[in-house]
């Protein structure tokens, strides 16, 4: 069974950093993409970043390019999202999700397995 567990959320000031982790079990990274999504109150859930651990390809939504870095530790079946220069508009619940059929631009409907989410709050 596919299971994804997020961790690393918290409260930071604008300009600060957080590193989110997504621990995966029940499947191998080969052939899958792992994405980070976020949803703020009153907002649509949006894709933030995605990685294909098998080859290391990465993708970012324009608003986080240059600030966020996605990476994977394949031996640990874990994907990370390093978030630097955080802005208040980054405040959201962050989810990781997995798909075996990545399409670009990616959106939540393409991902069938989800974690429970971790709250990221960026104060002004």
N, C-alpha and C positions, 0 to 999 in steps of 0.2 A: 504494500500500500504506500502511496506517495504521501509524504508528510513534509511540511515546511514549517520551520519555526524561526520567527524573527526575534531579534534582540538588539539592544544598543540605543534605543530611543531615549529621549530625555528632554530636558529644558536647557537651552543655551541662549546666550545673548547673540544679537546680530553680529556677524563677523566671526563667530565661533565655529567649532567643528564637532562633528559626531561621526562615528563609524557604526553603521548598521551591519548586522550579520544575519545571514539566512542559512540555517542548517537544514540540509535536505537528507531525507532517508527514503528508502523504498524504491529507488530507481537510481540508475547511473546517469552521469552527466552526458555521456556519449549520446548524441542525437537530440539533446534537449537544449533549450535556451532558458535562462533564468532572468527574470525581469523584476525590477523594482517599480512599483506604482505608488501613487499617493492620492489621497482624497481628503479634501478639506470641507468643512461644512458649507453647504450650498454650492459646491463645485463638483464637476464631473470627475470621476476617477481618471487619472491620466498616467500614461507611461512616463517614467523618469529615465530609466536606463535599462539596458539589457546586455547580457553576455552569453556567448556560446562557449561554454568551458572547453569543449573539444578542441577548438582552434584559437580561442582567446579573442575572437571578434567582439567588439563592443559598440554600443549605440547609446546616444544620449539625446534627450530632448533639448532643444536649443537653449532653453532657459537655465540649464544647469551645466552646459558645456564650459569647460575651464574651471569649474568649481567642484564638481563631483567626479569621482573615479570609481568605476566598478571593477572588481577583480574576483578571482576565484582561487580557492585552494582545493584542487581536485582530490587530493589525498584525504581531505577532511569533508568532502562533499559540502563545502561551505562557500557561499558567495558573500562578498562584502560590498558595501557602498560607503566610500569615504566621502563625507560631505564637508567641504570647506567653504569659508566665506558665506556662511548661512545668512539668509535674509528672512524677514518675517513672512514673506509670501511662500516660503518653504514649509511653513507650519502645516502639518497634515498628519493623518495616520498613514504610515508607510507599510506597504505589503510587498512581500515577495511572491512570485508565482512562477510556474513552470509550464512550458509548452514544448511539444515535439514538432511544431510546424510554425516556426517564426515567420511572420510577415512584417514588412516595413512599409509605412510607419506602424509600429506595433500598438495595439490597444488591448484593453482588458478582456474583450470578448474572445481573443485568440488564446487566452491562457486558461487552462482547465483546472489547475491545482494551485491552491492558495494557502498562504499562512494566515494567522489570525491578526496580524498587524502590530505595529509598534508606534506609539505616539512620538512625534517630533514637534516640539514647540520652540519657536525662535522668538525671543522677546526683542522689542525695540530698544 
